[in-house]
Amino acid sequence: MRAQHARWRRRRPLRTRLALATSAAVALVTLGVCTAGFTIMRYELVHQLDLQLTQHATLVQQQNRGEGPQVLYAECGYLAAPACTQIVSADPARDPATPYLLPVAPATRAVAAGQRGGYYSGITVSGHPARMLTAHFAPGKAVQVALRSDAVQQGVRQAGELMAAVAGAGVLLAGVLGYAVARTGLAPVARLTATAERIAATRDATVRIDLPEGRSEDEVTRLAGAFNAMLGELEQSVAAQRRLVADASHELRTPLTALRTNAELLAKAEQLTPEQRGRATAGLQRQLREVTGLVNDLIELARDEEPQALVELVRLGPLVAHCVETARGHWPAIAFEYASQGDPTLPGVPARLVRLVGNLLDNAAKFSPPGGPVEVTLTAGELTVRDHGPGIAPEDLPYVFDRFYRASAARALPGSGLGLAMARQIARAHGSELTAHSAPGGGALFRLALPPTA
């Protein structure tokens, strides 16, 4: 049964479950209040009748001390006072010849004998409901006082009917209000669901959830705002992915075309001279290296994080010195000047950090004039690489780290436009930030700000 109930709940929409839960809670409170009200009202009505009986019994005791008549008021047909009253002896042998009008039970004799206290009971007298008080009157005697309880029972019945009507109306109103509350409270969730379904069907990440102006920052509104923010990030990610695919396709088109041309040319090797075959072979190898390097760069850029298994504490001083020596071998016409004012350490992957510094040095050497210096400075908090080339135009400065971006001054130079993008990605993966600036006096300045723990 419990499993079936759980399956039923899972199949119901959230709005229905919330409406049922809200309605049930309000209905239970309404029923509880009405039940408590009916109980209190019935108690008060019966209590008032008991007070009247107690007053009559006290009056009888005050007016008839000692031996008094056994039947004081024999008429029990009235709805109000005087109450019918009788005196009962503890000894049945002393009962009057005339039968008692009120029922005499063994408990009545026990009260007369002083063996138990007084009590209230419900009886029927002359065909009418009544309530009777049996109390001690004198030694060996008890007094019984009765009043008709028609009005009390009618009042209790009317109160019960009224409370039942109020409870029914409360349950019905609880259902209506519960549905309204669920519908209003979950309206943003419904819009969020519809938006998510629309995005799943159309793959359109530009859709947003409309948030009403001036609405309080409740949980549902914050959820809708977070969903809109997530959609914005998704839209940017999709746009960046499409741009990357388009740019990669554009960059690969030229070397692939050249590869195909050289391959077709080498397919007719018997028609070529040895010099032509050599040039075609060299061109094919060069283009293969270019395509391989471009594909490797794209694979590197597709990796968002560094492999944790390869992270170690790296001393940047020897690493940068090694990169500078390697760059001098690759660029013999450039004067690399390295100055170290500290030896910071950084948790990271040494091979990736070498790639980062190497890309910065290659970029600086590519734009430096022959014989021009490239100044590399390492301090406790940052690494700077400066060249004395043409510098970065103000309109190009915001885009130098974009993938495949090529400034107008660099279009004639070799490269795919991925080196600086890769350098920034590696820097951020190591908790650092790489920025580009126009150096005073000309040239470009790249600044790698190391994390505080370096």
C-alpha positions as CSV (number, residue, x, y, z in Angstrom):
1,M,0.0,0.0,0.0
2,R,2.8,2.4,0.9
3,A,4.6,1.6,-2.4
4,Q,1.4,2.2,-4.4
5,H,0.9,5.5,-2.6
6,A,4.5,6.6,-3.3
7,R,4.0,5.7,-7.0
8,W,0.8,7.7,-7.1
9,R,2.6,10.7,-5.6
10,R,5.4,10.5,-8.1
11,R,2.9,10.4,-11.0
12,R,1.0,13.5,-9.8
13,P,2.2,16.9,-11.0
14,L,3.9,19.1,-8.4
15,R,1.1,21.6,-8.5
16,T,-1.5,18.9,-7.7
17,R,0.6,17.5,-4.8
18,L,1.2,21.0,-3.4
19,A,-2.5,21.9,-3.7
20,L,-3.5,18.6,-2.0
21,A,-1.0,19.1,0.8
22,T,-2.1,22.8,1.4
23,S,-5.7,21.8,1.3
24,A,-5.2,18.9,3.6
25,A,-3.4,21.1,6.1
26,V,-6.0,23.8,6.1
27,A,-8.8,21.3,6.2
28,L,-7.3,19.6,9.2
29,V,-6.9,22.9,11.0
30,T,-10.5,23.8,10.1
31,L,-11.9,20.5,11.4
32,G,-9.8,20.7,14.5
33,V,-11.1,24.2,15.3
34,C,-14.7,23.3,14.6
35,T,-14.4,20.1,16.7
36,A,-12.9,22.1,19.6
37,G,-15.6,24.8,19.2
38,F,-18.4,22.2,19.3
39,T,-16.9,20.5,22.3
40,I,-16.6,23.7,24.2
41,M,-20.1,24.8,23.3
42,R,-21.6,21.5,24.4
43,Y,-19.7,21.6,27.6
44,E,-20.9,25.1,28.4
45,L,-24.5,24.3,27.7
46,V,-24.4,21.2,29.9
47,H,-22.4,23.1,32.5
48,Q,-25.0,25.8,32.7
49,L,-27.7,23.1,33.3
50,D,-25.6,21.5,36.0
51,L,-25.2,24.9,37.7
52,Q,-29.0,25.3,37.8
53,L,-29.3,21.8,39.3
54,T,-26.7,22.6,41.9
55,Q,-28.5,25.8,42.8
56,H,-31.8,24.0,43.2
57,A,-30.2,21.3,45.3
58,T,-28.6,23.9,47.6
59,L,-31.9,25.8,47.9
60,V,-33.7,22.6,48.8
61,Q,-31.2,21.9,51.5
62,Q,-31.5,25.4,52.9
63,Q,-35.3,25.4,53.0
64,N,-35.9,21.9,54.2
65,R,-33.5,21.1,57.0
66,G,-34.0,18.0,59.0
67,E,-37.1,15.9,58.2
68,G,-38.8,17.4,55.2
69,P,-41.3,16.2,52.6
70,Q,-40.0,13.4,50.4
71,V,-41.4,14.9,47.2
72,L,-41.1,18.7,47.0
73,Y,-42.0,19.4,43.3
74,A,-43.6,16.6,41.6
75,E,-44.1,18.3,38.2
76,C,-41.2,17.6,35.7
77,G,-43.0,18.7,32.5
78,Y,-41.7,22.3,32.6
79,L,-38.7,23.3,30.5
80,A,-37.4,25.6,33.2
81,A,-37.5,25.9,37.0
82,P,-39.0,24.8,39.3
83,A,-37.2,21.6,39.0
84,C,-38.8,18.3,40.1
85,T,-37.2,17.3,43.4
86,Q,-37.5,14.3,45.7
87,I,-35.9,13.0,48.9
88,V,-34.7,9.4,48.9
89,S,-33.9,7.5,52.1
90,A,-30.9,5.1,52.3
91,D,-33.3,2.5,53.7
92,P,-35.8,1.2,51.1
93,A,-38.2,0.2,54.0
94,R,-38.7,3.9,54.7
95,D,-39.8,4.7,51.1
96,P,-43.2,6.4,50.7
97,A,-46.2,4.5,49.5
98,T,-46.4,6.7,46.4
99,P,-43.7,5.6,43.9
100,Y,-40.9,8.0,43.3
101,L,-41.2,10.1,40.1
102,L,-37.5,10.1,39.5
103,P,-35.5,6.9,39.0
104,V,-33.9,5.6,42.2
105,A,-30.8,3.4,41.6
106,P,-28.4,1.7,44.1
107,A,-26.0,4.6,43.6
108,T,-28.8,6.8,45.0
109,R,-29.0,4.8,48.2
110,A,-25.2,4.9,48.4
111,V,-25.2,8.7,48.2
112,A,-27.9,8.8,50.9
113,A,-25.8,6.5,53.1
114,G,-22.8,8.7,52.6
115,Q,-20.9,5.9,50.8
116,R,-20.2,8.0,47.7
117,G,-20.4,11.5,46.4
118,G,-23.1,13.2,44.4
119,Y,-23.3,12.7,40.6
120,Y,-25.1,13.9,37.5
121,S,-27.0,11.5,35.1
122,G,-29.2,11.7,32.1
123,I,-32.8,10.4,32.5
124,T,-36.2,10.4,30.8
125,V,-39.1,11.7,32.7
126,S,-42.7,11.8,31.4
127,G,-41.3,11.1,27.9
128,H,-38.9,14.1,28.0
129,P,-35.1,14.0,28.3
130,A,-33.8,15.4,31.6
131,R,-30.6,15.8,33.6
132,M,-30.6,14.8,37.2
133,L,-28.3,15.7,40.1
134,T,-28.2,13.2,43.0
135,A,-26.6,14.8,46.1
136,H,-26.4,14.1,49.9
137,F,-29.2,15.8,51.8
138,A,-29.0,14.7,55.4
139,P,-27.8,11.7,57.3
140,G,-29.4,8.7,55.6
141,K,-31.0,10.8,52.9
142,A,-30.2,12.0,49.4
143,V,-31.8,14.7,47.3
144,Q,-32.5,14.3,43.6
145,V,-33.1,17.3,41.4
146,A,-34.1,17.0,37.7
147,L,-34.5,19.6,34.9
148,R,-35.6,18.9,31.3
149,S,-32.7,19.0,28.9
150,D,-34.6,19.5,25.7
151,A,-33.3,23.0,25.1
152,V,-29.7,21.9,25.9
153,Q,-29.9,18.9,23.5
154,Q,-31.4,21.1,20.8
155,G,-28.7,23.7,21.3
156,V,-26.0,21.0,21.1
157,R,-27.6,19.6,17.9
158,Q,-27.8,23.0,16.3
159,A,-24.3,23.8,17.3
160,G,-23.2,20.5,15.8
161,E,-25.0,21.2,12.5
162,L,-23.5,24.7,12.4
163,M,-20.0,23.5,13.1
164,A,-20.4,20.7,10.4
165,A,-21.5,23.3,7.9
166,V,-18.6,25.6,8.8
167,A,-16.2,22.7,8.6
168,G,-17.5,21.6,5.2
169,A,-17.3,25.2,3.9
170,G,-13.8,25.4,5.4
171,V,-12.7,22.2,3.6
172,L,-14.1,23.4,0.3
173,L,-12.5,26.8,0.7
174,A,-9.2,25.1,1.7
175,G,-9.3,23.1,-1.6
176,V,-10.0,26.3,-3.7
177,L,-7.3,28.3,-1.8
178,G,-4.9,25.4,-2.0
179,Y,-5.2,25.2,-5.8
180,A,-4.9,29.0,-6.1
181,V,-1.8,29.1,-3.9
182,A,-0.2,26.2,-5.8
183,R,-1.1,27.7,-9.2
184,T,0.2,31.2,-8.2
185,G,3.3,30.0,-6.3
186,L,4.4,27.6,-9.0
187,A,3.7,29.9,-11.9
188,P,7.4,30.8,-12.3
189,V,8.3,27.1,-12.1
190,A,5.8,26.4,-14.8
191,R,7.3,29.1,-17.0
192,L,10.8,27.7,-16.2
193,T,9.6,24.2,-17.2
194,A,8.0,25.5,-20.4
195,T,11.2,27.4,-21.3
196,A,13.4,24.3,-20.6
197,E,11.1,22.2,-22.8
198,R,11.2,24.8,-25.6
199,I,15.0,25.0,-25.4
200,A,15.2,21.2,-25.5
201,A,12.8,21.1,-28.6
202,T,14.3,24.0,-30.5
203,R,17.9,24.1,-29.2
204,D,17.4,27.9,-28.9
205,A,19.5,29.2,-25.9
206,T,18.4,32.8,-26.5
207,V,15.0,32.2,-24.7
208,R,14.6,33.8,-21.3
209,I,12.1,33.6,-18.5
210,D,10.2,36.9,-18.0
211,L,10.6,38.1,-14.4
212,P,8.0,40.6,-13.2
213,E,9.3,44.0,-12.1
214,G,9.4,44.7,-8.4
215,R,8.8,41.1,-7.3
216,S,10.5,40.1,-4.0
217,E,13.6,38.0,-4.2
218,D,12.0,34.7,-3.1
219,E,13.4,31.3,-3.8
220,V,11.4,30.7,-7.0
221,T,12.4,34.1,-8.4
222,R,16.0,33.4,-7.6
223,L,15.7,30.1,-9.3
224,A,14.3,31.7,-12.4
225,G,17.1,34.3,-12.3
226,A,19.7,31.6,-11.9
227,F,18.2,29.7,-14.8
228,N,18.3,32.9,-17.0
229,A,22.0,33.3,-16.0
230,M,22.6,29.7,-16.9
231,L,21.0,30.2,-20.2
232,G,23.2,33.2,-20.8
233,E,26.3,31.2,-20.1
234,L,25.0,28.4,-22.3
235,E,24.3,30.8,-25.1
236,Q,27.8,32.2,-24.9
237,S,29.2,28.7,-24.7
238,V,27.3,27.6,-27.8
239,A,28.3,30.8,-29.7
240,A,32.0,30.2,-28.7
241,Q,31.8,26.6,-29.8
242,R,30.3,27.6,-33.2
243,R,32.9,30.3,-33.6
244,L,35.7,27.9,-32.7
245,V,34.4,25.3,-35.3
246,A,34.1,28.0,-37.9
247,D,37.5,29.5,-37.2
248,A,39.1,26.0,-37.1
249,S,37.5,25.1,-40.4
250,H,38.7,28.3,-41.9
251,E,42.3,27.8,-40.6
252,L,42.4,24.2,-41.7
253,R,41.0,24.9,-45.2
254,T,44.3,26.5,-46.5
255,P,46.8,23.8,-45.3
256,L,44.4,21.0,-46.3
257,T,44.0,22.5,-49.8
258,A,47.8,22.8,-50.1
259,L,48.1,19.2,-48.8
260,R,45.7,17.9,-51.4
261,T,47.4,19.9,-54.2
262,N,50.9,18.5,-53.2
263,A,49.5,15.0,-52.8
264,E,47.9,15.1,-56.2
265,L,51.1,16.5,-57.6
266,L,53.2,13.7,-56.0
267,A,50.7,11.2,-57.5
268,K,52.1,12.2,-60.8
269,A,55.7,11.8,-59.7
270,E,56.9,10.2,-62.9
271,Q,56.0,13.5,-64.7
272,L,58.0,15.7,-62.3
273,T,61.7,16.5,-62.3
274,P,63.6,15.6,-59.1
275,E,63.6,19.3,-58.1
276,Q,59.8,19.5,-58.4
277,R,59.4,16.3,-56.5
278,G,61.7,17.6,-53.7
279,R,59.8,20.9,-53.4
280,A,56.4,19.1,-53.4
281,T,57.7,16.7,-50.7
282,A,59.1,19.5,-48.6
283,G,55.8,21.4,-48.9
284,L,53.8,18.4,-48.0
285,Q,55.9,17.8,-44.9
286,R,55.6,21.4,-43.9
287,Q,51.9,21.5,-44.3
288,L,51.5,18.2,-42.4
289,R,53.5,19.7,-39.5
290,E,51.3,22.9,-39.6
291,V,48.1,20.8,-39.6
292,T,49.4,18.6,-36.8
293,G,50.4,21.6,-34.7
294,L,47.0,23.2,-35.3
295,V,45.1,20.0,-34.3
296,N,47.3,19.6,-31.2
297,D,46.7,23.2,-30.2
298,L,42.9,22.7,-30.5
299,I,43.1,19.6,-28.4
300,E,45.1,21.5,-25.7
301,L,42.5,24.3,-25.8
302,A,39.7,21.8,-25.4
303,R,41.1,20.8,-22.0
304,D,39.7,23.0,-19.3
305,E,41.6,21.6,-16.3
306,E,45.1,20.3,-15.6
307,P,45.4,16.6,-14.7
308,Q,45.6,16.5,-10.9
309,A,47.8,13.4,-11.0
310,L,50.6,15.5,-12.7
311,V,50.4,18.5,-10.4
312,E,53.6,19.2,-8.4
313,L,55.3,22.1,-6.7
314,V,57.3,23.8,-9.5
315,R,60.2,26.3,-9.0
316,L,59.6,29.0,-11.7
317,G,63.2,30.3,-11.7
318,P,64.9,27.3,-13.3
319,L,61.8,26.7,-15.5
320,V,61.8,30.2,-17.0
321,A,65.6,30.1,-17.4
322,H,65.2,26.8,-19.4
323,C,62.5,28.3,-21.6
324,V,64.7,31.3,-22.3
325,E,67.6,29.1,-23.3
326,T,65.4,27.0,-25.6
327,A,64.0,30.2,-27.2
328,R,67.6,31.4,-27.9
329,G,68.1,28.2,-29.8
330,H,64.9,28.7,-31.8
331,W,65.4,32.4,-32.4
332,P,69.2,33.0,-32.8
333,A,68.6,36.5,-34.2
334,I,66.8,37.7,-31.1
335,A,68.5,38.8,-28.0
336,F,66.7,37.4,-25.0
337,E,67.5,39.2,-21.7
338,Y,66.5,37.3,-18.5
339,A,66.5,38.9,-15.1
340,S,65.4,37.0,-12.0
341,Q,64.6,38.8,-8.7
342,G,63.2,35.8,-6.9
343,D,62.4,32.1,-7.3
344,P,58.7,31.6,-6.6
345,T,57.1,28.2,-6.5
346,L,53.7,27.3,-8.0
347,P,51.6,24.1,-7.8
348,G,51.2,23.0,-11.4
349,V,52.1,20.8,-14.3
350,P,55.7,21.6,-15.4
351,A,55.2,20.7,-19.1
352,R,52.1,23.0,-19.3
353,L,54.0,25.9,-17.6
354,V,56.8,25.4,-20.1
355,R,54.2,25.7,-22.9
356,L,52.9,28.9,-21.4
357,V,56.3,30.6,-21.1
358,G,57.4,29.3,-24.5
359,N,54.3,30.7,-26.2
360,L,55.0,34.1,-24.7
361,L,58.6,34.0,-25.8
362,D,57.8,32.8,-29.3
363,N,55.1,35.5,-29.6
364,A,57.6,38.2,-28.5
365,A,60.4,36.9,-30.8
366,K,58.0,36.8,-33.8
367,F,57.2,40.5,-33.5
368,S,60.7,41.7,-32.6
369,P,63.0,43.2,-35.2
370,P,66.2,41.2,-36.0
371,G,68.7,41.8,-33.2
372,G,66.0,43.4,-31.1
373,P,65.9,42.5,-27.4
374,V,63.2,40.5,-25.6
375,E,63.2,41.3,-21.9
376,V,62.1,38.6,-19.5
377,T,61.8,39.5,-15.8
378,L,60.7,37.1,-12.9
379,T,59.8,38.5,-9.5
380,A,58.1,37.0,-6.5
381,G,54.7,38.1,-7.7
382,E,54.8,38.1,-11.5
383,L,56.5,37.2,-14.8
384,T,56.8,39.9,-17.5
385,V,57.8,39.4,-21.2
386,R,58.4,42.6,-23.2
387,D,59.4,43.0,-26.9
388,H,60.4,46.1,-28.9
389,G,58.3,45.3,-31.9
390,P,55.4,47.3,-33.4
391,G,53.3,46.8,-30.2
392,I,49.6,46.1,-30.0
393,A,47.1,48.5,-31.6
394,P,44.5,49.8,-29.2
395,E,41.7,48.3,-31.3
396,D,43.4,44.9,-31.1
397,L,44.2,44.9,-27.4
398,P,40.9,43.5,-26.2
399,Y,41.1,40.5,-28.6
400,V,44.7,39.4,-28.5
401,F,43.7,36.3,-26.3
402,D,40.8,35.3,-28.5
403,R,41.2,32.0,-30.4
404,F,42.3,32.4,-34.0
405,Y,42.5,36.2,-33.7
406,R,45.1,37.7,-35.9
407,A,45.9,41.3,-35.7
408,S,46.4,43.1,-39.0
409,A,50.1,43.4,-38.4
410,A,50.4,39.6,-37.8
411,R,48.5,38.3,-40.8
412,A,51.7,37.9,-42.9
413,L,53.5,36.0,-40.0
414,P,53.3,32.3,-39.4
415,G,51.0,30.9,-36.7
416,S,47.4,29.9,-36.1
417,G,46.4,32.6,-33.6
418,L,46.1,30.0,-30.8
419,G,49.3,30.6,-28.9
420,L,48.1,33.4,-26.7
421,A,44.7,31.9,-26.1
422,M,46.4,28.7,-25.0
423,A,48.8,30.7,-22.7
424,R,45.9,32.4,-21.0
425,Q,44.0,29.1,-20.5
426,I,47.1,27.5,-18.9
427,A,47.6,30.5,-16.7
428,R,44.0,30.5,-15.4
429,A,44.2,26.7,-14.8
430,H,47.2,27.5,-12.5
431,G,45.4,30.3,-10.6
432,S,47.2,33.0,-12.4
433,E,46.1,35.8,-14.7
434,L,47.8,36.8,-18.0
435,T,47.2,40.3,-19.4
436,A,48.5,42.2,-22.4
437,H,49.6,45.9,-22.4
438,S,51.3,48.4,-24.7
439,A,54.8,48.9,-23.4
440,P,56.0,52.5,-22.7
441,G,58.3,53.5,-25.6
442,G,56.8,50.9,-28.0
443,G,56.5,47.2,-28.1
444,A,54.1,44.8,-26.2
445,L,54.2,43.8,-22.6
446,F,52.7,40.6,-21.3
447,R,52.3,40.3,-17.5
448,L,51.6,37.0,-15.8
449,A,50.3,37.7,-12.2
450,L,51.1,34.8,-10.0
451,P,48.8,33.6,-7.2
452,P,49.5,34.9,-3.7
453,T,50.8,31.4,-2.6
454,A,53.4,31.3,-5.4
